[in-house]
Structure formats: structure tokens, C-alpha cells
């Protein structure tokens, strides 16, 4: 296994995050050799100007996923133009639960089409879904051309769980990758999720995880 640092998207997504917090995040990502930073899209351009070497993942349709598809696609396109190399988008959860699968698939595909060959991670918000819905969300993500499925925003009723990562990995196999995020605070938790099939970890406690 690669060193743990390289599994981590070092993350700050709070509404009250300030420029100083973002710069600190970027500096920490460089110092600890994390895979990338994960931020709200308004900070992508600032980060690129501050440190052009760091990889940037931007969240889109975050955290609810319930905005118009064209708004998600436009936000994703803007983030890529500003310097992001990966997009973490939230699905339209209510539409999935209603069984409106064409809408969910097309929503994901519109974002993928907008970003071309850049990496798309699809946040399915596992804490709000039944196992059957988790499987369906993964299948729709694959059909839409996504690169990853991701457990959680970290802003809902629960975060990453080993059993969810296992289920997601069983569903997508080696065709897509899996990102675990939300409530990951310790090295033990991160390693358990990687063992279950996670290819990437999203965390704001990244330094604590790697210092243990």
C-alpha cells in the first residue's frame, strides 16, 4: 500500500472558512504530501495563484445536491477553468429516492460532460440511503461516466462506514474508485476504510490521522 498521506484529500468546507484557513490547508497539504486539497469552488483560483503545484478538488452542488443540473455543470466547468483537477459533486438525493433514475444519471453525466477528462467523484450521501439505493446510485454513477463514488458530504446525518465502502466497492469493482469521507478522525478508521476498498480518504483531521 502507498503511504497513507497519498490517500488523503485534505479538506476544509465550512461556510466560515477564511483565506487564511485556506492558505494553511494548502501549506499543510504540501508539508505532509497529501494527495490533494478539497475546497469550495470559490477558493480554487486563490489556491492556484498561491501554490500552483497542489492538486485541487472542488465540491459542486454542495452539500445538498438539489440545485438545477445546469447550475452544477456550470459550477464544475468554472472550477476546472480556475485550476481544479477533480470535482466532487453531490447527487440529487430526493430524485434517487423517488426512483427518477434518468434524472440522476443525466445530472451526473452533465457534470462529467462539462469537465471532460478531469476526475469526477459522485457523493451519494450513504447515511440517507438504503442499501438498495446505495447500489443504484453507484450503478447510475458508472453509467454516467464517473470516476469515483464517494460516501458522504460530512454535512448530513452520518459519515463514512466500513460496510458502506465494502458495498460500494462490491458494486463498482475495479471499474470505478471509492472515496470515503465524513467523520474520519483516526489512523485506525482510515486504514479500516482503505482495507474495505477505499481508494481515497477525505478528511479535515488529516494531520492527526498521519501523526498517530
C-alpha positions in Angstrom: 0.0 0.0 0.0 1.2 3.5 -0.8 1.9 5.7 2.2 -1.3 6.9 4.0 -0.7 10.5 3.2 -1.2 9.9 -0.5 -4.7 8.5 0.1 -5.9 11.8 1.6 -7.8 14.7 0.2 -7.0 17.4 2.9 -10.4 19.1 3.3 -12.0 22.3 4.5 -15.6 23.0 3.5 -17.0 25.0 6.4 -19.0 28.1 5.4 -16.9 30.3 7.7 -13.5 29.2 6.3 -11.4 32.3 5.5 -8.5 32.9 3.2 -6.0 32.3 6.0 -7.6 28.9 6.7 -7.3 28.0 3.0 -3.7 29.0 2.8 -3.0 27.0 6.0 -4.7 24.0 4.4 -2.5 24.3 1.3 0.6 24.6 3.3 -0.3 21.5 5.3 -1.0 19.6 2.2 2.4 20.5 0.9 4.2 19.7 4.1 2.5 16.4 4.7 2.4 15.3 1.0 -1.4 14.8 0.9 -2.8 13.8 -2.4 -4.9 17.0 -2.8 -6.8 19.7 -1.1 -10.7 19.7 -1.2 -12.4 23.0 -1.0 -15.5 25.0 -2.1 -15.1 26.2 -5.6 -14.7 29.9 -4.9 -11.3 29.3 -3.5 -9.9 27.3 -6.4 -8.4 30.3 -8.2 -6.9 31.7 -5.0 -5.2 28.4 -4.3 -3.8 28.1 -7.8 -2.3 31.6 -7.5 -0.9 30.8 -4.1 0.6 27.4 -4.9 0.3 26.1 -8.4 1.8 22.7 -7.5 -1.0 21.5 -5.2 -3.8 19.3 -6.7 -7.2 20.8 -6.1 -10.6 19.0 -5.8 -13.6 21.3 -5.8 -17.1 20.4 -4.4 -20.1 21.1 -6.7 -23.8 21.2 -5.7 -22.6 21.0 -2.2 -23.8 19.9 0.3 -27.5 19.2 -0.7 -27.2 18.3 -4.4 -30.7 19.7 -5.0 -29.9 22.6 -7.4 -30.5 22.7 -11.2 -28.4 20.4 -13.3 -27.2 23.3 -15.4 -26.0 25.1 -12.3 -24.0 22.1 -11.2 -22.4 21.7 -14.6 -21.6 25.4 -14.8 -20.0 25.4 -11.4 -17.9 22.4 -12.3 -16.8 24.0 -15.5 -15.8 27.2 -13.7 -13.9 25.2 -11.1 -11.9 23.3 -13.7 -11.2 26.6 -15.6 -9.9 28.1 -12.3 -7.5 25.2 -11.8 -9.2 22.3 -10.2 -8.3 18.8 -11.4 -11.1 16.9 -9.7 -14.7 17.6 -8.9 -16.7 16.1 -6.0 -20.4 16.5 -6.9 -23.5 15.6 -4.8 -26.3 13.6 -6.5 -29.9 14.7 -6.4 -30.8 12.5 -3.4 -34.6 13.1 -3.4 -34.8 12.2 -7.1 -32.9 9.0 -6.4 -35.3 8.1 -3.6 -38.3 8.8 -5.9 -36.9 6.4 -8.4 -36.2 9.1 -11.0 -33.1 7.3 -12.2 -32.9 9.1 -15.6 -32.7 12.4 -13.9 -30.0 11.3 -11.5 -27.9 9.7 -14.3 -28.3 12.8 -16.6 -27.4 15.1 -13.7 -24.1 13.2 -13.2 -23.5 13.0 -16.9 -24.0 16.7 -17.4 -21.2 17.4 -14.9 -18.9 14.8 -16.4 -19.5 16.3 -19.9 -18.7 19.7 -18.5 -15.3 18.7 -17.1 -14.1 16.3 -19.8 -11.2 14.1 -18.8 -10.9 15.6 -15.3 -11.8 13.3 -12.4 -15.4 13.2 -11.2 -16.3 11.9 -7.8 -20.0 11.4 -7.1 -21.2 11.9 -3.5 -24.2 9.6 -2.8 -24.7 10.5 0.9 -24.9 7.0 2.2 -26.5 8.0 5.5 -29.7 8.9 3.7 -30.0 5.8 1.5 -31.0 2.2 1.9 -28.5 -0.4 0.7 -30.5 -0.9 -2.4 -30.4 2.9 -3.1 -26.6 2.9 -2.5 -26.2 0.2 -5.1 -28.4 2.0 -7.5 -26.6 5.3 -7.0 -23.3 3.5 -7.7 -24.7 1.9 -10.9 -26.0 5.2 -12.1 -22.7 6.9 -11.5 -20.9 4.3 -13.5 -23.4 4.6 -16.4 -22.9 8.4 -16.4 -19.1 8.1 -16.7 -18.0 9.0 -13.2 -14.5 8.0 -12.0 -15.3 7.6 -8.2 -18.3 7.1 -6.0 -18.0 8.8 -2.6 -19.8 8.1 0.7 -20.7 11.4 2.2 -20.5 15.2 2.4 -19.8 15.2 6.1 -22.7 17.6 6.5 -25.6 15.1 6.8 -26.7 12.6 9.4 -23.6 10.4 9.1 -20.3 9.8 7.5 -18.1 7.0 6.1 -18.7 3.5 7.3 -16.8 0.3 6.5 -19.9 -1.6 5.5 -20.9 1.1 3.0 -17.4 1.2 1.4 -17.5 -2.6 1.1 -20.9 -2.4 -0.6 -19.9 0.3 -2.9 -16.7 -1.5 -3.9 -18.6 -4.7 -4.5 -20.9 -2.8 -6.8 -18.3 -0.9 -8.9 -15.5 -3.4 -8.7 -12.3 -2.1 -10.4 -14.3 0.0 -12.9 -14.6 3.0 -10.5 -12.8 4.0 -7.4 -14.3 4.7 -4.0 -13.7 7.7 -1.7 -14.6 7.5 1.9 -15.3 10.8 3.7 -17.2 12.2 6.7 -16.3 11.7 10.3 -12.9 10.1 9.8 -10.7 11.2 12.7 -8.1 8.5 13.4 -5.5 6.4 11.6 -7.3 3.3 12.6 -10.5 4.4 11.0 -8.7 5.5 7.8 -6.9 2.2 7.5 -10.1 0.2 8.0 -11.8 2.1 5.2 -8.9 1.5 2.9 -8.9 -2.2 3.8 -12.6 -2.2 2.9 -11.9 -0.8 -0.5 -11.5 2.9 -0.3 -9.0 4.4 -2.8 -9.2 7.9 -1.3 -9.9 9.4 2.1 -11.5 12.8 2.6 -10.7 14.3 6.0 -10.2 17.5 7.8 -8.3 15.7 10.6 -5.6 14.6 8.1 -2.6 15.6 10.2 -3.9 13.8 13.3 -4.5 10.7 11.2 -1.0 10.7 9.8 0.7 11.7 13.1 -0.6 8.7 15.0 
